[in-house]
C-alpha cells in the first residue's frame, strides 16, 4: 500500500470519526437517559464517558493523514 493511499484512508477515517462524535454529542443532549431501556442507558453512559477521547483521537488521525498528504503532494 502506498503512503498516499494510507494517508488518504487515515484522513477519511478521521473525518468519519469526527462526524460520528459530533452526532453523538447532539444525540446525547437530546435523549433522556431515564426514558430509555436499561441496555441503552449502558451505551449512553459509555459514550458520555468516552466521547471526548474518541473526538480527540479522530481529530489526530485526520490531522496526521492530512499532514502526510500535504507533504507528499506533487
Backbone bond lengths (Angstrom), bond angles and torsions (degrees), N, CA, C in turn:
res aa  C-N    CA-C-N  psi(-1)  N-CA   C-N-CA  omega(-1)  CA-C   N-CA-C  phi
1 X - - - 1.457 - - 1.525 108.42 -
2 X 1.291 116.10 132.09 1.458 120.75 -179.32 1.523 110.87 -74.49
3 X 1.307 115.88 156.53 1.458 121.83 -178.96 1.524 111.43 -61.93
4 X 1.327 116.75 -40.72 1.470 120.39 -179.92 1.518 111.19 -64.12
5 X 1.323 117.65 -39.66 1.457 121.25 179.40 1.521 110.45 -65.38
6 X 1.325 117.03 -42.03 1.452 121.60 178.12 1.529 110.83 -64.90
7 X 1.315 116.61 -42.86 1.465 120.89 179.80 1.528 110.36 -64.63
8 X 1.317 117.19 -39.93 1.461 120.22 178.00 1.521 110.68 -64.65
9 X 1.320 116.89 -41.05 1.464 120.62 177.92 1.526 110.72 -63.64
10 X 1.327 116.60 -40.33 1.468 119.96 178.05 1.516 111.44 -64.25
11 X 1.323 116.79 -42.82 1.462 120.45 179.69 1.526 110.60 -63.25
12 X 1.317 116.82 -42.58 1.468 120.10 179.55 1.529 111.31 -67.74
13 X 1.321 117.24 -42.87 1.454 121.32 179.46 1.533 110.59 -63.65
14 X 1.318 116.65 -41.59 1.465 120.59 177.09 1.515 112.12 -63.20
15 X 1.328 116.65 -41.34 1.461 120.49 178.25 1.528 110.98 -65.31
16 X 1.315 116.43 -40.05 1.458 120.52 176.96 1.526 110.51 -63.22
17 X 1.325 116.69 -42.05 1.462 120.85 177.09 1.516 112.39 -62.81
18 X 1.334 116.56 -41.39 1.470 119.89 177.12 1.523 111.16 -62.24
19 X 1.325 115.81 -43.46 1.470 119.19 178.15 1.516 111.56 -61.94
20 X 1.321 116.71 -41.97 1.456 120.89 178.51 1.521 111.32 -63.18
21 X 1.316 116.75 -43.82 1.463 120.67 179.90 1.521 111.58 -63.77
22 X 1.323 117.21 -39.40 1.467 120.85 179.21 1.523 110.82 -66.63
23 X 1.327 116.56 -43.25 1.470 120.06 176.81 1.524 110.03 -62.52
24 X 1.331 116.87 -38.16 1.457 120.91 177.49 1.519 112.25 -61.92
25 X 1.328 117.50 -42.86 1.457 121.00 178.71 1.522 110.26 -59.68
26 X 1.320 116.27 -45.37 1.474 120.34 179.34 1.529 110.08 -63.31
27 X 1.327 116.99 -45.80 1.468 120.53 -178.79 1.520 111.47 -63.68
28 X 1.325 117.58 -40.64 1.457 120.06 -179.25 1.529 111.94 -66.47
29 X 1.308 116.89 -27.17 1.463 119.43 177.83 1.534 112.16 -80.14
30 X 1.317 116.85 -25.12 1.463 120.48 -177.11 1.534 113.96 -90.00
31 X 1.328 117.03 -24.01 1.470 120.89 -175.14 1.519 110.27 -94.60
32 X 1.317 115.15 135.28 1.463 120.43 173.64 1.516 107.68 -92.63
33 X 1.324 116.10 118.52 1.465 121.03 -173.77 1.525 112.67 -62.79
34 X 1.307 117.71 -29.48 1.470 119.51 -177.89 1.527 112.96 -79.28
35 X 1.316 118.34 -6.62 1.462 121.69 -178.60 1.534 113.30 -104.20
36 X 1.307 117.88 8.42 1.459 121.25 -179.60 1.533 109.25 -117.99
37 X 1.332 117.17 161.35 1.471 119.72 178.72 1.533 112.28 -59.61
38 X 1.321 115.59 159.65 1.460 121.64 -176.53 1.509 114.17 -58.27
39 X 1.349 117.25 -38.92 1.471 119.30 -178.66 1.515 111.42 -67.67
40 X 1.331 117.41 -26.94 1.466 120.58 176.39 1.524 109.80 -77.12
41 X 1.319 116.77 -35.30 1.466 120.58 178.37 1.521 111.52 -59.91
42 X 1.336 115.90 -36.93 1.467 120.03 178.00 1.530 109.85 -62.11
43 X 1.321 116.77 -44.79 1.474 120.35 179.37 1.527 111.48 -66.80
44 X 1.316 117.46 -37.57 1.466 121.17 178.10 1.519 109.92 -62.78
45 X 1.328 116.85 -45.42 1.473 119.93 178.91 1.535 110.76 -63.31
46 X 1.350 116.78 -41.01 1.460 119.37 -179.28 1.526 110.47 -63.93
47 X 1.336 117.60 -48.68 1.457 120.39 -179.53 1.517 111.49 -64.95
48 X 1.324 117.74 -35.87 1.465 120.26 177.55 1.523 110.72 -61.80
49 X 1.330 116.40 -37.13 1.456 120.67 -178.17 1.527 112.63 -78.90
50 X 1.323 118.18 -28.02 1.461 121.04 -171.82 1.532 115.40 -114.18
51 X 1.307 119.03 -1.44 1.460 120.72 -174.39 1.529 112.23 -65.02
52 X 1.322 117.49 -38.02 1.461 120.01 179.86 1.532 110.92 -63.56
53 X 1.320 116.17 -44.29 1.464 120.17 177.98 1.526 110.91 -62.35
54 X 1.321 116.30 -43.87 1.459 121.39 178.21 1.531 110.88 -59.87
55 X 1.320 116.81 -41.56 1.464 122.05 179.58 1.527 110.66 -64.03
56 X 1.320 117.12 -45.47 1.468 121.61 -178.23 1.530 110.79 -66.04
57 X 1.327 117.01 -44.64 1.469 120.28 179.90 1.522 110.55 -64.46
58 X 1.327 117.13 -41.40 1.468 120.36 178.24 1.523 111.25 -62.67
59 X 1.326 116.30 -42.23 1.471 120.00 178.32 1.524 110.90 -64.04
60 X 1.331 117.03 -39.22 1.469 120.44 179.35 1.529 111.00 -66.82
61 X 1.318 117.74 -43.09 1.467 121.07 178.89 1.528 109.85 -61.88
62 X 1.335 116.91 -43.46 1.456 119.97 179.54 1.528 110.87 -65.53
63 X 1.327 117.27 -42.40 1.466 120.77 -179.48 1.529 111.53 -63.98
64 X 1.320 116.79 -41.43 1.470 119.68 178.32 1.525 110.12 -64.22
65 X 1.330 116.26 -44.46 1.453 119.37 178.31 1.523 112.64 -60.45
66 X 1.324 116.50 -43.52 1.460 120.74 178.51 1.517 111.89 -66.86
67 X 1.331 117.02 -38.28 1.467 120.47 178.92 1.523 111.22 -64.69
68 X 1.321 116.27 -42.07 1.469 119.56 177.96 1.517 110.07 -65.36
69 X 1.324 117.05 -41.78 1.471 120.05 177.70 1.531 110.82 -61.11
70 X 1.334 116.65 -40.13 1.453 120.05 -178.91 1.534 111.41 -67.37
71 X 1.303 117.37 -33.86 1.469 119.26 -178.09 1.526 112.04 -81.20
72 X 1.330 116.66 -22.42 1.476 119.12 -179.49 1.524 112.19 -100.69
73 X 1.328 117.49 4.50 1.466 120.34 -179.62 1.530 109.50 -65.25
74 X 1.294 113.95 142.08 1.473 119.35 -178.11 1.484 111.92 -98.13
